[in-house]
Amino acid sequence: MRDAMVAPGGTTDALRMQIEAELRAEARERHRRWWMIGGGVLLAVSLALNLLILAWPGAVGLATGSDVRAVRAEAAAGAAAQAQSAREARAAALVAARRSAQAGSAAAAVPVICATLTELGDWSFLSGEKPDLACPPGT
C-alpha cells in the first residue's frame, strides 16, 4: 500500500527538496529577524545610555554633581573672559581708529596750514619783515 502512494517519476524527491529549501529559507529569515531584533535592542540601549549621559552624567557614574557644576562654572568663566577680551580688543581698535583719523586729518591739514603761513609770510615780508617759516619743503 505504501508503494502505491508513491508517485512514479520521483515527485516525492522533488517535493522533499522543495520542503527542505523552504525550511532553509525560513531558518535564514528567522536568523535575520533575530539579528535585526538584536541590533534594534543594542541601538535602543545605546541611545538610552547616550541620553542618560547627556542629561544626568552623575547618574551613570561618569561624574559627580560637583564635577558637573565645576565644569559649567569653568566654562562660564572662560566665556566671560573671552567676552571681556573681545570688548577690550574692540575698544583698542576704536581708539586706534580715532587716533589714525586724527593723525590723518592733521596730516592733511599741514599743507593748508603751510600755504596759509607762506601767504602770511609773503605779506609780512612785503611789509618789511622776513618770514620765518618752518614748513617742510614741498608742502
Backbone as JSON, one array per atom type, in Angstrom:
{
  "sequence": "MRDAMVAPGGTTDALRMQIEAELRAEARERHRRWWMIGGGVLLAVSLALNLLILAWPGAVGLATGSDVRAVRAEAAAGAAAQAQSAREARAAALVAARRSAQAGSAAAAVPVICATLTELGDWSFLSGEKPDLACPPGT",
  "N": [[0.82, -1.18, 0.0], [1.92, 1.13, 0.67], [3.76, 1.55, -1.36], [2.07, 2.08, -3.38], [1.23, 4.63, -2.89], [3.34, 6.25, -3.47], [4.28, 8.32, -5.97], [5.04, 7.79, -9.37], [8.18, 8.58, -10.95], [9.63, 10.15, -9.2], [8.46, 12.3, -7.8], [8.16, 12.64, -5.11], [10.73, 13.08, -4.21], [11.26, 15.56, -5.37], [9.32, 17.07, -4.09], [10.19, 16.78, -1.45], [12.68, 18.08, -1.63], [11.82, 20.65, -2.23], [10.41, 21.28, 0.12], [12.52, 21.16, 1.98], [14.1, 23.25, 1.01], [12.38, 25.4, 1.44], [12.24, 25.27, 4.22], [14.91, 25.84, 4.87], [15.05, 28.47, 3.88], [13.18, 29.65, 5.56], [14.52, 29.33, 7.99], [16.76, 30.94, 7.52], [15.46, 33.41, 7.31], [14.37, 33.6, 9.89], [16.76, 33.69, 11.35], [17.87, 36.08, 10.34], [15.9, 37.83, 11.23], [16.22, 37.61, 14.04], [18.78, 38.72, 14.28], [18.22, 41.35, 13.42], [16.41, 42.15, 15.39], [18.1, 41.99, 17.61], [20.05, 43.91, 16.89], [18.42, 46.19, 16.87], [17.7, 46.31, 19.56], [20.23, 46.72, 20.74], [20.84, 49.21, 19.59], [18.79, 50.78, 20.71], [19.46, 50.6, 23.45], [21.98, 51.83, 23.4], [21.26, 54.41, 22.56], [19.63, 55.16, 24.72], [21.53, 55.14, 26.81], [23.28, 57.15, 25.9], [21.58, 59.39, 25.96], [21.06, 59.43, 28.7], [23.63, 59.92, 29.68], [24.07, 62.47, 28.63], [21.99, 63.94, 29.81], [22.02, 63.38, 32.64], [24.91, 63.08, 33.82], [26.08, 62.29, 36.23], [24.46, 60.26, 37.07], [25.14, 57.9, 35.8], [27.57, 57.36, 36.8], [29.76, 58.61, 35.69], [30.51, 61.19, 36.34], [30.46, 63.33, 39.18], [27.92, 65.36, 40.72], [29.08, 67.72, 41.66], [31.38, 67.83, 40.11], [30.27, 68.28, 37.59], [29.06, 70.79, 38.04], [31.39, 72.28, 38.55], [32.71, 72.16, 36.08], [30.84, 73.45, 34.47], [30.9, 75.99, 35.68], [33.54, 76.71, 35.15], [33.46, 76.79, 32.35], [31.65, 78.89, 32.01], [33.13, 80.97, 33.17], [35.29, 81.03, 31.4], [33.95, 81.82, 29.06], [33.08, 84.34, 29.86], [35.55, 85.61, 30.23], [36.5, 85.54, 27.62], [34.59, 87.14, 26.37], [35.11, 89.58, 27.67], [37.72, 90.01, 26.79], [37.2, 90.33, 24.07], [35.69, 92.67, 24.17], [37.66, 94.46, 25.12], [39.5, 94.34, 23.01], [37.92, 95.4, 20.97], [37.52, 97.99, 21.98], [40.2, 98.9, 21.95], [40.65, 98.83, 19.2], [38.84, 100.79, 18.36], [39.98, 103.05, 19.59], [42.44, 103.13, 18.26], [41.51, 103.56, 15.67], [40.35, 106.08, 15.98], [42.64, 107.59, 16.62], [44.16, 107.29, 14.29], [42.45, 108.53, 12.51], [42.49, 111.13, 13.5], [45.22, 111.73, 13.24], [45.42, 111.49, 10.51], [43.74, 113.56, 9.65], [45.13, 115.72, 10.67], [47.54, 115.47, 9.3], [46.62, 115.93, 6.76], [45.94, 118.53, 7.01], [48.31, 119.93, 7.25], [49.62, 120.83, 4.78], [47.78, 122.82, 4.05], [47.93, 124.57, 6.18], [50.62, 125.31, 6.02], [50.61, 126.58, 3.53], [48.98, 128.73, 4.11], [50.54, 130.0, 6.03], [52.71, 130.63, 4.46], [51.6, 132.47, 2.69], [50.94, 134.46, 4.54], [53.5, 134.97, 5.43], [54.68, 135.93, 3.11], [53.18, 138.24, 2.83], [53.91, 139.55, 5.16], [56.61, 139.9, 4.62], [56.51, 141.6, 2.55], [55.78, 143.76, 3.93], [58.09, 144.45, 5.16], [59.26, 142.74, 6.97], [61.14, 139.74, 7.45], [59.97, 136.53, 6.52], [59.61, 133.78, 8.8], [59.58, 130.69, 8.26], [58.72, 127.38, 9.07], [57.98, 125.25, 7.61], [57.88, 122.03, 6.04], [59.83, 121.26, 3.15], [58.28, 121.26, -0.03], [55.61, 121.33, 0.6]],
  "CA": [[0.0, 0.0, 0.0], [2.83, 2.27, 0.73], [4.32, 1.73, -2.69], [1.03, 2.6, -4.25], [1.09, 6.06, -2.62], [4.48, 6.94, -4.05], [4.02, 8.61, -7.37], [6.18, 7.44, -10.21], [8.95, 9.68, -11.52], [10.37, 10.88, -8.17], [7.83, 13.53, -7.34], [8.38, 12.79, -3.67], [12.05, 13.7, -4.04], [11.12, 16.98, -5.71], [8.56, 17.68, -3.01], [11.08, 16.82, -0.29], [13.68, 19.15, -1.86], [11.12, 21.93, -2.12], [10.14, 21.5, 1.55], [13.8, 21.46, 2.62], [14.51, 24.6, 0.58], [11.54, 26.36, 2.15], [12.66, 25.25, 5.63], [16.18, 26.59, 4.95], [14.72, 29.89, 3.69], [12.53, 30.09, 6.8], [15.56, 29.4, 9.02], [17.53, 32.16, 7.23], [14.61, 34.55, 7.66], [14.31, 33.66, 11.35], [18.09, 34.13, 11.78], [17.97, 37.51, 10.01], [14.97, 38.54, 12.11], [16.84, 37.69, 15.35], [19.86, 39.7, 14.19], [17.6, 42.68, 13.34], [15.88, 42.47, 16.73], [19.27, 42.23, 18.47], [20.61, 45.22, 16.51], [17.5, 47.23, 17.34], [17.82, 46.4, 21.03], [21.52, 47.38, 21.02], [20.71, 50.62, 19.22], [17.94, 51.43, 21.72], [20.24, 50.71, 24.69], [23.0, 52.85, 23.17], [20.6, 55.72, 22.56], [19.21, 55.45, 26.09], [22.72, 55.5, 27.59], [23.75, 58.46, 25.46], [20.68, 60.41, 26.51], [21.28, 59.46, 30.13], [24.91, 60.59, 29.91], [23.91, 63.89, 28.34], [21.06, 64.57, 30.74], [22.47, 63.22, 34.02], [26.18, 62.34, 33.79], [26.35, 61.7, 37.53], [23.6, 59.08, 37.27], [25.79, 56.7, 35.28], [28.86, 57.22, 37.46], [30.85, 59.24, 34.95], [30.93, 62.4, 37.03], [29.58, 63.7, 40.29], [27.24, 66.63, 40.5], [30.02, 68.83, 41.89], [32.24, 67.91, 38.92], [29.49, 68.92, 36.53], [28.94, 72.21, 38.37], [32.71, 72.9, 38.39], [32.98, 72.32, 34.64], [29.95, 74.51, 33.97], [31.41, 77.27, 36.18], [34.76, 76.99, 34.39], [33.05, 77.18, 31.01], [31.06, 80.23, 32.1], [34.23, 81.91, 33.41], [36.02, 81.16, 30.13], [33.14, 82.61, 28.13], [33.11, 85.72, 30.33], [36.89, 86.15, 29.92], [36.57, 85.74, 26.17], [33.76, 88.32, 26.05], [35.85, 90.74, 28.14], [38.84, 90.2, 25.86], [36.64, 90.87, 22.83], [35.35, 94.09, 24.41], [38.9, 95.22, 25.18], [40.05, 94.43, 21.65], [37.07, 96.32, 20.24], [37.84, 99.34, 22.46], [41.52, 99.26, 21.43], [40.51, 99.1, 17.77], [38.2, 102.1, 18.22], [40.96, 104.08, 19.94], [43.4, 103.2, 17.15], [40.83, 104.18, 14.53], [40.24, 107.52, 16.27], [43.97, 108.21, 16.52], [44.56, 107.36, 12.89], [41.62, 109.55, 11.87], [43.0, 112.43, 13.93], [46.52, 111.93, 12.6], [45.18, 111.69, 9.08], [43.2, 114.9, 9.41], [46.21, 116.68, 10.94], [48.48, 115.39, 8.19], [46.0, 116.56, 5.6], [45.85, 119.97, 7.25], [49.65, 120.54, 7.23], [49.87, 121.65, 3.59], [46.93, 124.01, 4.07], [48.48, 125.49, 7.18], [51.87, 125.85, 5.48], [50.27, 127.52, 2.45], [48.48, 129.94, 4.75], [51.7, 130.69, 6.64], [53.53, 131.19, 3.38], [50.94, 133.7, 2.23], [51.12, 135.48, 5.58], [54.92, 135.34, 5.43], [54.91, 136.8, 1.96], [52.55, 139.52, 3.12], [54.7, 140.26, 6.16], [57.88, 140.28, 4.01], [56.24, 142.8, 1.78], [55.67, 144.88, 4.85], [59.41, 144.78, 5.66], [59.79, 141.72, 7.89], [61.47, 138.5, 6.76], [59.16, 135.43, 7.07], [60.33, 132.67, 9.44], [58.73, 129.53, 8.02], [59.28, 126.08, 9.45], [57.24, 124.23, 6.86], [58.75, 121.13, 5.31], [59.85, 121.6, 1.72], [57.37, 120.53, -0.9], [54.23, 121.41, 1.04]],
  "C": [[0.87, 1.25, 0.0], [3.42, 2.54, -0.65], [3.3, 2.31, -3.65], [0.86, 4.1, -4.07], [2.23, 6.86, -3.26], [4.21, 7.12, -5.53], [5.25, 8.27, -8.18], [6.92, 8.7, -10.68], [9.64, 10.53, -10.47], [9.75, 12.18, -7.75], [7.99, 13.73, -5.85], [9.73, 13.43, -3.4], [11.99, 15.2, -4.35], [10.38, 17.72, -4.62], [9.41, 17.8, -1.76], [12.11, 17.93, -0.45], [13.04, 20.53, -1.74], [10.85, 22.26, -0.65], [11.43, 21.86, 2.28], [14.29, 22.86, 2.25], [13.69, 25.66, 1.3], [11.9, 26.41, 3.63], [13.98, 26.01, 5.82], [15.93, 28.08, 4.8], [14.05, 30.45, 4.95], [13.54, 30.22, 7.92], [16.42, 30.65, 8.8], [16.74, 33.4, 7.63], [14.52, 34.72, 9.17], [15.65, 34.17, 11.9], [18.27, 35.63, 11.53], [17.08, 38.34, 10.93], [15.58, 38.69, 13.51], [17.99, 38.7, 15.35], [19.29, 41.12, 14.13], [17.05, 43.09, 14.7], [17.04, 42.78, 17.67], [19.92, 43.58, 18.17], [19.74, 46.36, 16.99], [17.58, 47.42, 18.84], [19.13, 47.1, 21.4], [21.47, 48.87, 20.69], [19.89, 51.38, 20.25], [18.69, 51.61, 23.04], [21.3, 51.78, 24.54], [22.4, 54.25, 23.2], [20.18, 56.11, 23.96], [20.41, 55.85, 26.95], [23.27, 56.86, 27.2], [22.88, 59.59, 26.0], [20.87, 60.55, 28.01], [22.59, 60.19, 30.46], [24.79, 62.09, 29.67], [23.06, 64.59, 29.38], [21.57, 64.53, 32.17], [23.77, 62.43, 34.06], [26.52, 61.7, 35.13], [25.57, 60.43, 37.76], [24.26, 57.8, 36.78], [27.2, 56.54, 35.83], [30.01, 57.84, 36.71], [31.38, 60.48, 35.65], [29.96, 62.65, 38.19], [28.93, 65.03, 39.96], [28.17, 67.82, 40.69], [30.98, 68.97, 40.71], [31.53, 68.62, 37.78], [29.35, 70.41, 36.79], [30.27, 72.93, 38.18], [33.03, 73.14, 36.91], [32.11, 73.41, 34.06], [30.43, 75.88, 34.42], [32.67, 77.67, 35.42], [34.43, 77.44, 32.97], [32.45, 78.58, 31.0], [32.14, 81.27, 32.32], [35.05, 82.12, 32.14], [35.26, 82.0, 29.12], [33.15, 84.08, 28.55], [34.46, 86.36, 30.03], [37.03, 86.42, 28.44], [35.75, 86.96, 25.75], [34.47, 89.59, 26.48], [37.02, 91.05, 27.21], [38.35, 90.79, 24.54], [36.26, 92.34, 23.0], [36.6, 94.95, 24.46], [39.53, 95.39, 23.8], [39.24, 95.41, 20.8], [37.36, 97.76, 20.66], [39.2, 99.8, 21.95], [41.45, 99.57, 19.94], [39.84, 100.45, 17.53], [39.17, 103.22, 18.54], [41.97, 104.24, 18.8], [42.77, 103.86, 15.93], [40.68, 105.68, 14.74], [41.58, 108.23, 16.1], [44.41, 108.33, 15.06], [43.73, 108.39, 12.14], [42.11, 110.94, 12.24], [44.34, 112.73, 13.27], [46.35, 112.19, 11.12], [44.64, 113.07, 8.79], [44.26, 115.97, 9.67], [47.22, 116.68, 9.8], [47.91, 116.03, 6.93], [45.96, 118.08, 5.77], [47.21, 120.67, 7.15], [49.89, 121.35, 5.96], [49.02, 122.93, 3.55], [47.48, 125.04, 5.02], [49.76, 126.13, 6.64], [51.59, 126.86, 4.36], [49.77, 128.83, 3.04], [49.62, 130.72, 5.38], [52.59, 131.32, 5.58], [52.92, 132.48, 2.86], [51.09, 134.82, 3.25], [52.57, 135.95, 5.63], [55.24, 136.26, 4.26], [54.33, 138.18, 2.22], [53.4, 140.3, 4.13], [56.05, 140.67, 5.58], [57.7, 141.53, 3.15], [56.14, 144.01, 2.68], [57.01, 145.19, 5.51], [59.97, 143.76, 6.61], [60.04, 140.43, 7.13], [60.64, 137.38, 7.35], [60.04, 134.34, 7.66], [59.43, 131.44, 9.34], [59.45, 128.25, 8.43], [58.54, 124.96, 8.74], [58.22, 123.32, 6.13], [58.73, 121.47, 3.83], [58.9, 120.72, 0.93], [55.92, 120.58, -0.45], [53.64, 122.74, 0.62]]
}
